[in-house]
């Protein structure tokens, strides 16, 4: 099923090579298949060419964290929070802030 979905997305990409939703779907699909190199490629295309596509930042940050690149993840979460705030997307902002707090070690609880 997954390879069929990937093939279909690649087909869509041929006809709409700059569609942010297709780029995001491909990044997510490659990420789900543990193909980090291709996932990074599509996520970074999004941040470069579609910086207002808010969903990118959370997943790109998580991928960096998974690869042990915490500082890059924190940077991505910060950029995403700015983007989400500018778009007035408080739900995305909250998710990014939570991910940022966890990555930065700020999600402690009082004893």
Secondary structure as UniProt FT lines:
FT   HELIX           2..15
FT   TURN            17..18
FT   HELIX           20..32
FT   TURN            33..34
FT   HELIX           36..49
FT   TURN            51..52
FT   HELIX           55..66
FT   TURN            67..68
FT   HELIX           70..86
FT   TURN            87..88
FT   HELIX           90..103
FT   TURN            104..105
//
